[in-house]
Amino acid sequence: MRILIVEDEASIAKFVRQGLSEAGYAVDMASDGEEGLSYALSAEYDVLILDIMLPRMSGLEVIRELRNQGNKTPTLMLTAKDTVDDRVQGLDAGADDYLVKPFAFPELLARVRALLRRPPLQSGSLLQIADLEMDTLTHQVRRGDCLIDLSPREYAILEYLMRHPNQVLTRTQIGEHVWNFDFYNESNVVDVYIGYLRRKLDYDSDYPLIHTVRGMGYRMSMEE
């Protein structure tokens, strides 16, 4: 899953980015509202973490512009103000949730997970395709009765594929979603990790779930 942090306080941004990266998320950062809006409109993010008080363009202006352009990325607003009016203003602008500074990182992480469980991505914590199941709360993956051990990067790729069943995802889409803007799209790293996943998921199964679409990318489905 890919997350954008828009925060001008460098210490907070670094702290949140490190924690989310350690939790297995791909993270991009912007330090002002205009840069954040540009990032949010140029890539597909699963969650946006947006500070209200930003230089050049406030967080409220950013979220209003995103919603006006039809961008529905789930958004967690960060605010140093804890009044009812401030919270109402953020939610009315289009935010999905808010968190008051200072905050404990476990709470931020829990709120991110809650946003990821909302439609249109997924209404619950369990993803399933055929006999393959992923619990996004416990990070357990099973195929049939077999518990599958995945690295954080393998898990992130598999989750992205399972959230887009029967869709062809290009190597660039997968790479940028899992690795962030630092991904080098001429590298074969996506193919390497797809190979790892196939050996773990499809090796002893009667039918594969990860399919190569020649010249395009990969698709997860029960059908060839």
N, C-alpha and C positions, 0 to 999 in steps of 0.2 A: 504494500500500500504506500502511496506517495502523499506527503504532507508539505504544505507551504506555511512557513512561519513569517509573519510580517511584524517585526518588533524592532524599535530603534534603540532599546537599551541592550547594549552588546552583551552584558553579563547574563541577562535573562535569556536572550536568544541563544547564546552558546550553551547554557545550562539545559534548556529545553531540547535543543538540537541533539546534544549528546545523549540525553535520556531516551529520546525517540529513536535515535539510531541504534542504541543498544537494545531497544525493544524490537528491532527488526524492520523499522520503517525507513523508506527513502525520504530524505528531507532536503528541501531547498529553503533559502532564507532571503528575505528582502528587508531593507532597513528604513524604508519610507513608503508612504502610501502610493505614490505614483509608480515606483518600482514594483510594489506588491501587486498593484492592479495589472501591470504589464505581464508579470509572471503568471498570475491567475488566469489571464485570458489567452496565454500562449501555450499552456500545457494542461493536461488532464490531471487534476488532483482529487484525492478522496476526501481530504479534510483541509480546511484553511484555518489557521490559528492567527487571529488578527487583533492587534492592539488597537485601542480606540484613539489614544493620543499619539499621533504620528506626524512627522514633518512632511511638508509639501501637500499632503492630502490626508485627511483624518480617516480613521478606520470606518466611521459611519459613512463617509462619502464613498469609500472603496466598496463597501458592501451594497450600498444603494446602486452604484453604477453596475456592479456585477449582476445584481438582480434585474436591473433595467435591461441588461443585455441578454437575459435568459439563462445566466449561469446559476446553477442550483447547488453548487458545491457546499456540503455541510460546513458551517462556519462556527467556530468557537471564539467569542470575543473576550479579550483580556482587558480589564479595567482596574484602575486604581481607586475608582469611586464606587461606593457601595450604597447608593440610594435607590429607592424604588424608581424614581424618574429616570435615572441613568440606565437601569436595567431595561425598563420599558422602551426607552429610546433605541437601545441597541437591538432589541427583539423586533420592534416595529420596523427598523431599517432593513431587516431581513436576516439577522443572525439566528442561529438555531439554539445556541446555548451561550452562557457567559461564565467567567471565572474571575474572581476578585483577587488582585495582588495584595499581599504576597500569598502564594499558594503552595501546597505540597505537590510535588511531581506525581505521586501515585494518584491523586485526585484528577490532575490533568489527563493522565493516561487513561483513567477510567472513563472520563468524559469523551475522549477521542474514540475509545472502543464503542461507547454508546452511540455516538454519531455514525460510526461505520455500520452499526446494526440497523440503522434506519433505512427505509426505502429511499431511492430505488435500488441501492446495492443489495441489501438483504434484510429481511424483517427479523431474523433470529440469528443465533450464534452458530448454527449448524449449516454447513454447505455440503451438498451431496450430489454426486453424479454417478449413476449406476451403483456399484458397491463400494465406491470411494467416498469416505466421509472426512470432513475437516471441522473440528470444533474451534472456532476462532477465539473462544475464551480461554480454553486450556492449551491451545495450540497442539492438540493431539490429532494425528492423521491415521486413519485406518483404511485398509482395503480388505473387505470381508472381515475375517476375525484377526487379521494380522495388523499389529501396531507398527507404523513405519516411522523410523527415526530420520528427521530431516534437519539439515543445517538451516540457520536463519535465512540465508539467501534462497535456498531451495524452497523453503516454506513460503517466502514472499512471492516467488514466481508461481508456485502452485496456487496460492490464494488468488492471484490476479487472473490466472486461467480459469479457475473455478467460478469466479464472480462474473465471467463472460463466457458461459457455455455456448458451444456451437458457433462461436464467432472466430473469425480469422484474425489473429493478433500478429502484427509484424514484429520482426526482431527489434526494430527501433522503438516501437510502442512498449514492448516488454522491458527493454533495456532502460529506457528513460523513466518508466514507471517504477522500476525496482531499484535502479541505481541513482536516479536524479539527473540533473543537467550535466553532471560530470561524465556521463556515460559516453564512451567513444563508439559510435555506431558502425564503424568498420571492423571492430573487434569481433571475434567469434565466441566471446564469453557467454552469450545467450545460448548458442548451440551446445556449448560445453555443459552448461547447467541443465539444459533440457535432456541431454544424455544421462546426466546423473539421476534426474527424476525418472526417466524411463526405466533405468536399471532397478530402481527401488519400487516403482509402482506397477510396471507392466511385465516384468521379467517372468514371473510365475503365474501370470493370469491368462485366462482363455482368450481374452480380447484386449487390445490396447485402448487407452483412453486419450493419449496424446498423439496427435496426428500432424505430420508435416504437410503443409500445402505448398507445393513446389513453386519457388519463385516469389512466395508471399510471406510465409511465416508458419505459425502453429495454431492448431485448433484443439480444444478439449471437447470430446463428445464420445458417445457410444458407437457412432457410425464412422466408417472409413470415409 
